[in-house]
């Protein structure tokens, strides 16, 4: 079962990558071009020669972007399939389509939205090359913290639901997640390296485009994976309510 879900997730992730590539070309790449143009104009104003272009911009926004998104979305789809296999019957008694959408929403909030509140995406020309190590470590530390706290919160919700009920247990788990992640994020180093004169509207549009691209990826992944899983298994093969409850509280 886990192997089939892994392969299905990778296939779905590959298909999702094609949609995301088209969306990123339409929404995100124009903001990147504007940021590069700003960086070039700043270098010219300082009298500095332009940096040599190792890979042409045409390849970057075409084959390079397609390859990067394809590899990332395929790997993400495979991981999503494994998480789905683990979560089914343990954290949810919903149908595959509902569970898949729920996991996609949790994944987006955990891996994308929460870290972006502390360290939002930045376009080219924003960021000091000397601090890239600190910035990368802090960003991935926040992602790791968010994932760990999400798992702990889900387990706590499952435990508390027996005594508090589903609604109160869910609210308590959300509060637990927000408090712990907020405390960790507070002590992580703040990073603000936007150069003087950088257009605020461009920075805003780039960050929104980055979130929109991730939202499209996670939404299509969750909906398409759930739909294919239900079609593959059929309603008659879905676990009964009693069997799911036994798995859930075992």
Secondary structure as UniProt FT lines:
FT   HELIX           2..27
FT   HELIX           29..45
FT   TURN            46..47
FT   HELIX           57..59
FT   HELIX           60..64
FT   HELIX           65..87
FT   TURN            89..91
FT   HELIX           96..107
FT   HELIX           108..113
FT   HELIX           114..118
FT   TURN            124..125
FT   HELIX           129..131
FT   HELIX           132..164
FT   HELIX           166..187
FT   TURN            196..197
FT   HELIX           200..233
FT   HELIX           235..237
FT   HELIX           241..248
//
